[in-house]
Amino acid sequence: MKVKVLYFAGLREQLGQAGEELELPPGVSTLAWLRSHLISRGGTWQSAFAATRLVRVAINQDMAEATAPVRAGDEVAFFPPVTGG
């Protein structure tokens, strides 16, 4: 299944890309599994999406929890929490 994945703010800078079309392997069916899949890339990916890092996620521009299902054609956006001052 193919999804569009977007990376915003510090994640975009850390990963060196704004987004990608990603073909998900079988079994990746929730946001939690997608995050685990990205971590499995190792290196920068592992540190960017580590369990200790707070990362917000939206599916098709709606905020979503880790248990939310990911479906073919979805747009998944990852971004750090917003801070202001």
C-alpha positions as CSV (number, residue, x, y, z in Angstrom):
1,M,0.0,0.0,0.0
2,K,1.3,3.4,-0.9
3,V,1.0,6.6,1.3
4,K,2.3,10.1,1.1
5,V,4.4,11.0,4.1
6,L,5.3,14.6,5.0
7,Y,7.9,15.8,7.5
8,F,7.6,19.3,9.0
9,A,9.8,21.8,10.9
10,G,12.7,20.1,12.8
11,L,11.9,16.7,11.4
12,R,12.2,18.0,7.8
13,E,15.6,19.6,8.7
14,Q,16.9,16.5,10.5
15,L,15.8,14.1,7.8
16,G,16.8,16.3,4.9
17,Q,13.5,16.0,3.0
18,A,10.0,17.4,3.1
19,G,8.2,14.2,2.2
20,E,8.1,11.1,0.2
21,E,5.8,8.5,-1.4
22,L,6.2,5.4,0.6
23,E,5.3,1.8,-0.2
24,L,4.5,0.2,3.1
25,P,5.4,-3.4,3.8
26,P,2.6,-5.9,4.7
27,G,1.6,-5.5,8.4
28,V,2.1,-1.7,8.6
29,S,-1.5,-0.8,9.2
30,T,-1.5,1.9,12.0
31,L,0.5,5.0,12.7
32,A,2.4,3.2,15.4
33,W,3.5,0.6,12.9
34,L,4.4,3.3,10.4
35,R,6.6,5.0,13.0
36,S,8.3,1.7,13.8
37,H,8.9,1.1,10.1
38,L,10.6,4.5,9.8
39,I,12.7,3.8,12.9
40,S,13.8,0.6,11.3
41,R,15.6,2.6,8.6
42,G,18.3,3.3,11.3
43,G,20.6,6.3,11.7
44,T,18.9,9.7,11.6
45,W,15.5,8.0,11.2
46,Q,15.9,6.0,14.4
47,S,16.8,9.1,16.4
48,A,14.1,11.3,14.7
49,F,11.3,8.9,15.5
50,A,12.6,7.3,18.8
51,A,10.0,6.5,21.4
52,T,11.5,9.2,23.6
53,R,10.8,11.9,21.0
54,L,7.4,13.6,21.1
55,V,6.1,13.6,17.5
56,R,2.6,14.7,16.5
57,V,0.9,13.0,13.5
58,A,-2.0,13.8,11.2
59,I,-3.8,11.7,8.7
60,N,-5.3,13.6,5.8
61,Q,-4.9,16.8,7.8
62,D,-6.7,15.5,10.9
63,M,-4.8,14.9,14.1
64,A,-4.6,11.2,14.9
65,E,-3.5,8.8,17.7
66,A,-0.9,6.1,17.3
67,T,-3.6,3.5,17.0
68,A,-5.2,5.2,14.0
69,P,-5.3,3.0,10.9
70,V,-3.3,4.0,7.8
71,R,-4.9,3.3,4.4
72,A,-3.7,3.3,0.9
73,G,-3.6,6.8,-0.5
74,D,-3.5,8.5,2.9
75,E,-1.4,11.6,3.5
76,V,0.5,11.2,6.8
77,A,2.2,14.2,8.3
78,F,4.7,14.1,11.1
79,F,5.7,17.2,13.0
80,P,7.2,18.1,16.4
81,P,4.9,19.7,19.0
82,V,4.4,23.4,18.4
83,T,5.8,25.9,20.9
84,G,5.3,29.5,21.0
85,G,6.4,32.5,22.9
